[in-house]
């Protein structure tokens, strides 16, 4: 596997020529862009949800004719952001629960009085 680099240091050109530096496979050297349907398949969501992500600006895209395209690197960046966001949420819950348990001295959360 290639040496890991922050995604911000990986360009779309590197993804298109197959040297993305992160070990993610490319579709081809010519076409690193995915269709809405391909993104939906990869994320295991509906195409309508992908369109909602595009409208919300969560996924970067561009049009080719009447079709939307999402660069593979932009999809990877979206997935990385989601992992970081949800990991932080889960970690925050664990921290809040453990600090609450220390205050009450039990394994159960205290109830407000």
Steps between C-alpha positions, in 0.01 A plus 500: 500500500618851424613739768203673661470875442231741614221516242556873459843418350354257244393668177232390254781466242670240721174310529449507123846364426476222759751636753266637765737425788220358717464152354151564363439324169418710197247414232737592221775745419258687272178521706528553876143636506201299622135528403228557758398136463858379560531716812165366623621142451828566683331668795207255496247783488242604242581731209244744647711521817811569290315784325403636845868492606591686180231767558618542861859547383623198698640346181683704238381435145486634148281445197592323180216562260186426703673264746674573827850367569682464832878468504614188682727705727206722599303189595794373708527840673125493577533152652801611708304804627207278594727258686664786691168664580326186621809377680515830691131473586543146634815598688322800652218279627748260659683787672176652633377166635830411668538843665140485621564156652804633687292780651225268624739226606290234329461336167169677445447855386369745760156646458444875530319593822 
